[in-house]
Amino acid sequence: MIDIKQLVRKNILDLKPYSSARSEFKGKAEIFLDANENPFGRLNRYPDPMQIRIKNKLSEMKKVKLKNIFIGNGSDEVIDLAFRIFCEPGRDKALIFSPTYGMYDVSANINNITLQKIPLTSDFQIDIEKTKPYFNDKNLKLIFICSPNNPTGNSLDIKDIEYILQNFNGIVIIDEAYIDFSKKKSFVSKIKEYNNLIVSQTFSKAWGLAGVRVGTAYANEEIIDLYNKVKPPYNISTPNQEAVIKALDNVALFEKQKYVILQERARLLKAFDENKNVLKIYRTDANFILIEVDDATELYKKLLTQKVVVRNRSNYVPNTLRITVGTEDENNQLLKLL
Ligand SMILES: *Cc1c(COP(=O)(O)O)cnc(C)c1O
């Protein structure tokens, strides 16, 4: 077990959190004159600051306790709060395996934290030998592991992830934004085993709610308490909470959409394989495919003239485009243009 307190910024440990009217009053009442709300309208009341209805549903679905769940304003908030809780600006460090999701870098910069980048191997796996020396750095507080990884699409080797969890005396954040598209098992069940593990998931991808901005973090109670301490009191609006509850009440729709996306992914993979303009297809466990072409920037621009936008990832991996799996129609139009 890792001493979590020792990793937390002192001002956060000492912080006396804001206590909202809605969180101070716990009983049942009919007349609410406690929060300076307007008594008229439908969205006149502050939202549930602890999002209990969502957590109840997630608790059942993910087989974790309520106290092990944090709901954030997108995964972006889960990432940003990790920096704010654990990393002293101008002193502490975080580590990523590149190429990976761009927000870790941006969030590190906003918080004035040095981000160390270890390149993934040629098959986009973690280089454990290169990683080991960093474990000795007392100022290294966070390691981000994105699996399935964005923009490469592949999952990272479970053995390497476990090695880091067992040997790093800091916080490990596994970003599972794309886990629903993968056959690999989530690390959520491992939060009991590793008290330094945060597993981040999102409603933005497989759940189809990117516009709603809701992400989740699963972790040991001590870490979740810290998240609740520093989050803005009403971080998830009422309409957004309602949208998530509605989605969680219709798991069949989620499964159906996921099925269609996976079917379409398989179809795209086959079509890319038969297309001579596609030089390489990277393995994917996500709802996107990274391909290498002869001149990615030129092809990107050509597609744009036909009003099709893909993601040019050439700055990360030379001459690559990252293509999100769309509807059957959208994919057909893309294939025609390719
Ligand atoms: C899309 C994505 C997310 C989702 O972020 P939200 O803020 O929840 O929309 C998180 N991590 C990765 C790696 C992603 O690609």
The ligand as an ORCA input file, in Angstrom:
! r2SCAN-3c Opt
* xyz 0 1
  C     -11.791     11.287    -26.220
  C     -10.878     10.975    -25.102
  C     -11.231     11.256    -23.786
  C     -12.566     11.857    -23.489
  O     -12.460     13.064    -22.888
  P     -13.812     13.745    -22.344
  O     -13.290     14.965    -21.666
  O     -14.430     12.763    -21.406
  O     -14.682     14.016    -23.524
  C     -10.374     10.926    -22.775
  N      -9.204     10.317    -23.023
  C      -8.839     10.015    -24.275
  C      -7.562      9.310    -24.503
  C      -9.650     10.342    -25.350
  O      -9.260     10.064    -26.599
*
